[in-house]
Amino acid sequence: MAEQKETQLSIEEVFEQLDEMLMRLEAEEIPLEEAFLLYEKGMKLLKYCDSAIDKVEKKVLLLQENGETYEF
């Protein structure tokens, strides 16, 4: 898997990466050091995803306050 900057990832791509990490973490023979690195990267991705979702929610709230219509 090629490394990408988190700011270039869509929320869907982040979820895909997290899903892959989870499968690797659930493997019975994963070295402890690799597990810690995956956990650390996963936490960074979750933080990025949380921030991206917050931005979207704020845009939707702004649209509601302005009385504009929007689609989900």
N, C-alpha and C positions, 0 to 999 in steps of 0.2 A: 504494500500500500504506500503510495507516494505521500510524503508529508506536504500538507497545505497549510497556509496560514489560516487561523481560525476565522479571521475577518472575511475571508473569501468563501466560506462555506455557507450553504443554505441550511435552514433548520432541518430539512429532510436529510441532508448529507451528514449532519451532526448525529442524528438519530441512527443512521446506518452505521457510522463509525462506533457509536456507543454499543450498538447491538453486536458488532463484531468483537469488541473488547470484552463484552460480557461473556460471549461464547468462549473466548480464549481464557478468561478468568475461571470459568467453570470447568475447564479441562483439568483432569486429575494430576497431570504431571507437569504443571507449569512451575518454573523456578520462582522462588520467593521474590528475588530481585525484579524479575520481569513483571510479576504480579503488582508490586509496588509502583513500578513505572507506568503500567497500564492504569492503575487506580488514579495516580496523579494526573495523567493526561485526561482521563475520563472526568475528573473533577473540574479541570479547566474547560473542557468541552461543555459540561453542564452549566458552568457559570456563563460561558458565552451564549449558550442557548437561552438561558434565563433572561439575559440582557436583551437578546433579539426579540423574544416574546414580549417583554415589557415595552419595547419600542413600538411594536405592532399594536398592542393594547392601547397605548397612549394616542396613536394615530386614530384608532377607531373612536376613542372617547372624544377626541378633537372633532371628528366628523359629526358625531352625535350632537355636540354642543353647538355646532354651526348650523345644524338643521339639514345638513346634506345627506343624501342617501348613499348607501354603500352596499356592496355585495360581499358575502363570505365565500 
